[in-house]
Amino acid sequence: MATIRSLNQTARIIDGRSHRCENCPLHPCSEIQFKVCSNAFIEGFRKGVKWEKEQRKRKDK
């Protein structure tokens, strides 16, 4: 398995695995709506990773 090089790359991989389109109220959605949904997931994933790192730093102190 190849090494994951960046947080964005990791977020995109996980986004592809975790789509919940069958539960989406906008289903079927246009390509633009799909991109907005994916970008929101990636942004939230990055914020979550940042928050977790901050929590670990606080816990280590």
Buried (B, 14 or more C-beta within 10 A) or exposed (E): EEEEEEEEEBBBEEBEEEEEEEEEEEEEBEEEEBEEBBEEBBEEBBEEEEEEEEEEEEEEE
